[in-house]
Amino acid sequence: MSKRLLACAMLLMSTNLHAANEAQDDTLKLAPTMTISVDYVPASNDMYGITLAPYHYDRDYSDWGYYIGYARSKDETFEVEEPGEAFTRETLWRFGLSYSLTRHFSVYGGASVYIAELHSTTNIMPLCTDCKPVWEKDDDKNWGGEVGLRYMTDMGLMIGAGYNTATESAVISIGFAM
């Protein structure tokens, strides 16, 4: 009977020692990191941007982080009646929270706003020599959400993919963690 009791006590102590080693590993995981990534959003006009994603410094919330991203398309001109001019521009702002599932994988989600702008002139030229045409701006804001998954290698390379409902397209990111 005493041998069984001794075996159970040793087994119990070994699991406590294993838990202590895991606790030490968790303290190493608390190092603050900042991820900077380049984004590609294949919306109606391709958008390119940047995302900043710091991970939390608080020991109680070390698995949590947040992000903010900005993407913009090139100005695309289109034909209108002379002497008028017009172009479109698309912008996407993204912000939200991220949560680390493991050391390498994290999920993120948040809100986004997609702004489609139309800049055009009125086809009316002022009757002066140095006058410029009057530009008008019409924008359409579409709010939405997004979810995604990030994978971070041991070297700090980060690859992310998600879906954005405001643009109804994917968000593909590649970056580096510091």
Salt bridges, closest charged atoms under 4 A:
GLU22 OE2 - HIS18 NE2 2.99
ASP39 OD2 - ARG94 NH1 3.06
ASP63 OD1 - LYS29 NZ 3.05
ASP75 OD1 - ARG72 NH2 3.17
ASP75 OD1 - ARG89 NE 2.83
GLU117 OE1 - ARG89 NH1 3.62
GLU117 OE1 - HIS119 NE2 2.86
GLU117 OE2 - LYS137 NZ 3.84
GLU146 OE2 - ARG94 NE 2.99
ASP154 OD1 - ARG103 NH2 3.94
ASP154 OD1 - HIS104 NE2 3.47
